[in-house]
Amino acid sequence: MSNKEKYRELCESGEYCVPLFLQHWWMEAVCEGKLWDVALAFDGDRPTGAMPYHYGRKGCITYVVQPQLTQFSGPVFFYPQGISESHRLDFEKHTVAQLLQQVEGRKPSVFLQNLSPAVTNWLPFYWAGYKQTTRYTYRIPDIRDTQRVFDAFDAEKRQRKIRRYEAATSVRFDMAADEFADFHASYWAAKGKRDVLDKRLIERVCRTAVGRGNGVIASLFDAEGRLLAARFVAYDSRCAYSLMSAQDMSLHKSGHSETLFWELIKYLSDKTLAFDFEGSMDEGIEYFYRSFGAVQTPFFEISKYGNPLVEFFVKLHK
């Protein structure tokens, strides 16, 4: 049995806590037509950790990188019950060593992965010769009390706009995946740019996630029934992630994004715990997300390059 087959069984068993972006079905959806695999670590017959990854080759460069639409990758640890803090660190060290041995067997000249914010110890990667860059996303840690969430919004820049547009708009949560993909493409075309996401990828990810009860497409309409904006959010029981959005540029008005975020938070408040804005390091976008009362949440970008020339080339085109 291959590692991918073992991993599918592990994910589907429900015995192990596997985050959304590391689920077997998610990797299948975002990597269809591409290559992916999973490194697995064991203590005897008991799995101790996993790290699914997308890999491939471009010219003479072999790579292990983040799949599109995937905020973070592994590792995910399957800790023994009641593990102490001291033993936890040893457990992570030995597990990561097993996982990296398998990944490095592919001899990637580029390794670039984002770790989940839940992974706060990157020392095992450091000891293996990897580098780390701290990046940030923005999260509302608990959306179950929607009134408390709304009260934390910036009163002038967010609350007032939402109150203004709530009465003049309506929201639906049944937009079809192909309709959203077309709307996403038209949004980028109106900006004079090419959509960096393939239409088939958008359709496949949206259709798969929504069909499993792990995703929703929210669409905002004006009083005349015209589509103003739409947003796709993927979620599990722990967190929701805002992954894609689009709007009609000819009808664009400030307030559409705020209203759609608010409606999504209300919709998801009984389905998940936290809401992740898929935060940006861009200064202007950072403030926009923070003004919703979102908490700055660090995560690690882990990297390793075969030689300085490859590193320079990758950073130049990043």
VOVOMI-205335 format. One record per residue (C-alpha): x, y, z; residue in three letters. Coordinates in pm, whole numbers, plus 50000, padded with zeros to 5 digits. Example, Ala and Ser with C-alpha at 12.3 -4.5 7.8 and 13.67 -1.06 7.14 Angstrom:
<pts>
512304955050780ALA513674989450714SER
</pts>
This chain:
<pts>
500005000050000MET501405034149902SER501795062950146ASN498925081249973LYS496635051350021GLU497655048250386LYS497065085550428TYR493615083750274ARG492665056950527GLU494165077350810LEU492215108650713CYS488945089950659GLU489195070450985SER488335101151192GLY490735088751457GLU493355115451385TYR492945153151384CYS493955163651031VAL493495200650939PRO491525210750631LEU494465218950401PHE496245186450486LEU493265163950420GLN493695137750147HIS490615150349960TRP491935186349964TRP495295176149817MET493505156049548GLU491405186449456ALA494185212649443VAL496745189349280CYS494635172349014GLU496795168848704GLY499885176248915LYS502115155649142LEU501715152049515TRP502715127349781ASP502775124450157VAL505555116550402ALA504435095550699LEU506175090051032ALA505545060351260PHE506425047351602ASP505975010551539GLY502525007351383ASP501245040051529ARG501405070851303PRO503145100451468THR502935126251191GLY502285134050826ALA503375159750569MET501555160250235PRO503375180249968TYR503145191249606HIS506255184249400TYR507435186249044GLY510085198248801ARG510445229848594LYS513405227948361GLY516365217248572CYS514725228048900ILE512955202249113THR510635216249375TYR508465209549678VAL506145239449712VAL502785250949841GLN499805240249626PRO497565268349500GLN494695278449730LEU496435261350020THR497345284350307GLN499625259950485PHE501015224850463SER502425200450717GLY503655186850933PRO500715175951142VAL501575157251461PHE499585129051617PHE500645132651980TYR500275104752234PRO497645112452495GLN498985130752800GLY502395138752649ILE504505162752860SER506025194952724GLU509545180652732SER508505148852556HIS506455168952304ARG509575186252176LEU511435153252146ASP508405138351971PHE508355166851717GLU512105164151658LYS512015127151577HIS508825129851372THR510085158451154VAL513365140051099ALA511435110150961GLN509255132050740LEU512135152350597LEU514145121050519GLN511345110250285GLN510845144450125VAL514575149650073GLU514705116049897GLY513255134949599ARG516305157849609LYS514355190449565PRO516425220649463SER513625242349608VAL511685235249927PHE509135261850023LEU506295254350263GLN504095273750504ASN503535257050839LEU500225259351019SER500055286351288PRO499545257051527ALA503155246551463VAL505225269351685THR508445249151696ASN510565250651380TRP513805239451548LEU513725204751385PRO513795222251046PHE516595245551159TYR518695216151273TRP518175200550929ALA519545231650753GLY516285249350667TYR515565286650699LYS512515303750842GLN510645335950763THR507845347250991THR504695357050804ARG501265367850929TYR497645360750873THR494685377151052TYR492085357351243ARG489015362551453ILE489715334951708PRO486075328551805ASP483065337851588ILE480385319451787ARG479145351351955ASP478385372351647THR477345403251842GLN480695403752020ARG482425399151684VAL480515428251530PHE481245450551830ASP484975445351766ALA484695458851410PHE485985494151353ASP482875515651416ALA483435541051140GLU485165520950869LYS483325487750905ARG480195488751123GLN478705519550957ARG479245506050605LYS477715472550695ILE474615488750847ARG474265510350538ARG474535481950284TYR472705454650478GLU469385471350405ALA470155476650036ALA471565442249955THR470765405449989SER473045375350029VAL472725339849896ARG474825309349977PHE473965287049680ASP476115300249395MET477255272449160ALA480975265149131ALA481115271448755ASP479225304248794GLU481705315749058PHE484655305548838ALA483255326048547ASP482625355848775PHE486185352848912HIS487635353048559ALA485515383048453SER486645402148762TYR490305398648667TRP489565405948301ALA487865438448403ALA491075447748585LYS493035440848267GLY494815411048420LYS494875373648365ARG493295351948632ASP496225333348787VAL493855305448893LEU492725280648630ASP488945279648588LYS488905241948626ARG490855244348951LEU488375269549092ILE485395248448991GLU486915216249124ARG487935230249463VAL484655248749517CYS482515219349406ARG484465194449618THR484535215549935ALA480885226249912VAL479805190749834GLY481565177850146ARG480145204850370GLY483575221150395ASN482965251650181GLY480495278950093VAL480175304749815ILE478445336449931ALA477075360849672SER475895396449728LEU473085412449521PHE471675447549503ASP467975456349519ALA467645450649141GLU469065415649173GLY472415423849015ARG475405403649135LEU477795426949315LEU480385404049474ALA481065368049569ALA483485350249800ARG484505313949851PHE485355302050202VAL486625267350295ALA486235255150652TYR486375226750898ASP485245225651261SER488225246251377ARG488605274551127CYS487195290350811ALA489515304350544TYR488625331850298SER490325319449980LEU488825336349671MET486705366749594SER485405386249295ALA483225416449230GLN481555434648944ASP483955463748889MET481285484148709SER479065482549018LEU481825483949278HIS481105504449585LYS482925505649916SER481055483950162GLY480525452949953HIS483485434250103SER482535443850458GLU478955432450410THR479955399350255LEU482475391950531PHE479855399450796TRP477245377350634GLU479755349050603LEU480775351850968ILE477125349651074LYS476535319950843TYR479595301450974LEU479195309951343SER477575276351425ASP479805256251188LYS483355265151292THR485295282851565LEU487565308451397ALA487615329551079PHE490875334750891ASP491015363950647PHE493925347150465GLU495925377350572GLY498365395950355SER501785411050423MET500665440650207ASP500385471450429GLU497005483450298GLY495375449250303ILE496785442050648GLU494955471850797TYR491695462650622PHE491645428250781TYR492805441251120ARG489925466151126SER487515436651163PHE488975430151506GLY491115402251365ALA494185391351560VAL497605391451398GLN498595354851383THR502175344351293PRO503145313751094PHE506435300650959PHE507535299550597GLU510205272350578ILE512675272150291SER515745254350161LYS517515258849827TYR519995237049643GLY522325266449577ASN522345304749603PRO521595309049231LEU518365289049262VAL517405309149571GLU518005342049385PHE515925330249086PHE512995319049302VAL512915351249507LYS513165372149190LEU509995355949051HIS508085352549377LYS
</pts>
